[in-house]
Amino acid sequence: MPLSEHEERILAEIERRLNEDDPRFVRRTRRATGRDPLGTRLQLAIAAFAVGLICLFFLTFHLAFGVAGALLMFVGLVTGASALRGGAEDGPIGDRVRRVFGSSRQDS
């Protein structure tokens, strides 16, 4: 059952206040639940690149493996770069990478 417009406004207000009051908690819970779209896109990009690299090694068996591997690696690089380059409001790329993969320096 979808939320009413009034309920959606209330929920958005609660989320906004929580983010203002405790942004560190919001980052930790978002990372723990896997709801961070940047992290998902980066993980998919890394996986595509790795599978492409493996396919590239099979180039000796058939040319199609090499072509598919090169394409997968290219798609992985483009997806990862676009995920990192996305919204300027998120801050520098290094901060976004640390947010996704975690860092002991930022959490302490």
N, C-alpha and C positions, 0 to 999 in steps of 0.2 A: 504494500500500500504506500503510495507516494506521500511525501510530507506536504502539508499545506504551505502556502506562501508565508503565512505568519510563522509557522514552525521553522521553515528554512531561514527566515530572518533571525529568529532567536538562536538557532544553531550557529549561524555565521557570526553573530555577536559573541557567543560563548567562545568559539574558536579564536576570534580576533583578540579577545581579552586574555585567553590562555597564552596565546603567542606573545602578547605584550608583557604579561606577568612572569612567564617562565619559558623563554625561548629555548633554553638548553634542554628542558624536559620535552618540548615538542620535537626537537631534533632527534633526541634519543628514541622516543617512542615511534617516530616516523621511520627511523632506520631499523628499529627492532621489528616492526610490522611489515616492512618491505613496501610501504606505500610511497616511497620516494621515486618518482618517475625518472629522475636523473640517474639514480643508481641502477635502475632496471635497464635503461638505455645503455649505460656504460658496460654493464655486465653482458648484455647481448652483443655489443660491439666487440668486446674482448673475446667472447665465445666464437663469434663469426670469424674473427681474425685467426684464432687458433685453429679452427676447423679448416679454414682456407690454407693455412700453412701446412697442415697435415696432408691435405689434398695435393698441394704443390709437390710434396715429396713423392707422391705416386705418379708424377709426370713421366717417370721412366716406363710405367706400364701402359699408359695411354694418354694421348694429348688432351683428351676431354678432362681428365683429372687436373691437369695443369691449368687449363683455362678456367675451370670451375673454382679452383683454389685461388687463382689470381683475382677473380671476381669477388669471391667471398672476403678476401683480405681487403680489397678496395672498399667494399660495402662496410666492413667493420671499421676501417679508418674514417670514412666519411661520417658514419653514424656516431662514432666516438667524438670526433672533432665537433660535429654540430651540437652534440649534447653538452660538451664542455664550453662551447662558445655561446650557447643559448643565453637567455635573459641577462642583461647587464645589471639588473637589480640584485642578482645573486652574489655579486662581488667577484673578486679575482678568481681565475681558474683554479689556482692552488687551494683556495678556501673551499671551493665546491668539491674538489677531489677529496680533500680531508673530510668534508661533511659526509660524503658517500661511503668512503672506505674506513673512516675513523682515524683518529690520531691521538696518541697518548699526550702530545703536547697541548692540544686544544681542549681535551676533556679534563685535564687536571687544573 
